[in-house]
């Protein structure tokens, strides 16, 4: 039901895959950026930012797989 609604809203599997890959890159950039800002301070906080953003990737990639399955089966989820 959610996948059907996302598809009707124009969300395609390619967009979800791109968001997953982008979130991995953003997690790395966030982590490296936080390391520079937190230099000599609280490194645990820098690690948490990278991990927080990195946790988005599996969600986007899973949505991409579900949307791909929906698209491949002509809008049927069976």
N, C-alpha and C positions, 0 to 999 in steps of 0.2 A: 504494500500500500504506500509506504513512504517512497520507495524507489519509483513507483508509477507516478506519484505526485511530483517528485524531483524531475523526472523525465518530461512531464507535461509542462513544467516551468522552464524547460529549456536547458537543464543541466545534463550534460553528456559525460560519458565515461572519460573522454579525453581531458575534460576540464578537471575532473576529480583526480586523475593521474597527475596532471600538471600541478595541482594544488599540493598533492603529496610530495612530489619531488621538490617543489618550491619550499615547503615547510622544512624539509631536510636541510636545504641550503640556508634558510632563514635561521634554523637552529644553530648551525655552525657559525654563521655570522654573528648571531646574538652571543654565543658563547665566547668567541674570540674578542668581540667588542667589550663584553663584560669583563673579561680578563684584563684588558688594558685599563678600563675605568677602575676596576677593583684592585689594581696592582698594589700589592703590599697590604691590602685590607682583607675583606671577607671573601675568600675564593669560593666558599660554599654557595654564596648567593649567585655568583657567576655561573657555577655549575647548574644551579636550579633553573635559571632562565633558559639555558640550552636544552635541558631535559624537558621543561614545560612545553616549549615550542616543538621539540622533537616528538612529543606524544601525539601531536596532531597528524603526523604522517600515516600511521596505521589506519586511522579513521578515514582519511581521504582515499587511501589506496583500497580499503575495503569497499567504500562507496563506489569507487571506480570499477571494481570487480562485479559488484551487484548490478550496476548500470550496464556494464558490458554484457552480462548475462541477459539482462532484460532486452537490450538492443538486438542481441544475436537471436533471440527467440521471438522476435517480432512483437514485443510488448507483452509477452506471456511469461510468467514467472515459474511455470511448472517444470 
